[in-house]
Amino acid sequence: MEEKQTIKIFLNKKEISFDKEITIIELLEHLGKKPEGIAFAIGNKVIKRQDWGDTKIQDGNHVTMIKAVCGG
């Protein structure tokens, strides 16, 4: 019997587990968030919005999600 692999990522320093590598778009869907006003970085590299669907988040990655807030 094959053991099911899980990956762990760190989103804003909080550990989250998944059954497989996921894209940033899949992470947004998992979190129930809309992409407007959100930026992502993996490690210290900002990921362009047009690359979110192709960028896989791998085991052990540290992901930062920033939500812009309007105000004055």
C-alpha positions in Angstrom: 0.0 0.0 0.0 1.4 3.4 -1.0 1.6 6.0 1.6 -0.2 9.2 0.6 2.2 12.1 0.4 1.3 15.5 1.8 3.0 18.8 1.4 3.3 21.5 3.9 3.5 25.2 3.1 3.7 28.2 5.3 1.2 30.9 4.5 2.0 34.1 6.4 3.9 31.9 8.9 0.9 29.5 9.4 1.5 25.9 8.3 -1.1 24.4 5.9 -1.1 20.9 4.4 -2.2 19.8 1.0 -2.4 16.4 -0.8 -0.3 17.8 -3.7 1.6 20.8 -5.0 -0.9 23.6 -5.8 -0.9 26.8 -7.8 -1.5 30.2 -6.3 -4.9 30.2 -8.0 -5.8 26.9 -6.3 -4.6 28.4 -3.0 -6.9 31.4 -3.4 -9.8 29.0 -4.2 -9.0 26.9 -1.1 -9.0 30.1 1.0 -12.2 31.4 -0.5 -10.5 34.6 -1.5 -11.0 36.7 -4.6 -7.8 37.9 -6.4 -8.6 41.6 -6.4 -6.1 43.6 -4.2 -4.0 40.6 -3.3 -0.3 40.1 -4.0 1.8 36.9 -3.4 5.5 36.2 -2.8 7.2 32.8 -2.5 10.3 33.2 -0.5 11.3 36.7 -1.3 10.1 36.7 -4.9 6.9 38.5 -5.8 4.9 36.4 -8.3 3.2 38.3 -11.1 -0.6 37.9 -11.3 -0.4 36.5 -14.8 1.9 33.7 -13.5 -0.4 32.6 -10.6 -2.0 29.8 -12.6 1.4 28.3 -13.6 3.3 28.8 -10.4 3.3 25.7 -8.2 3.7 26.1 -4.5 6.0 23.3 -3.4 6.6 21.5 -0.1 8.2 23.7 2.5 7.6 27.0 0.5 7.1 30.1 2.6 4.3 32.1 0.9 3.4 35.7 1.8 -0.1 36.9 0.9 -0.7 40.6 1.2 -4.2 42.2 0.9 -4.3 45.9 0.0 -6.5 48.0 2.2 -8.0 51.3 1.2 -8.3 54.0 3.8 -7.0 57.4 4.8 
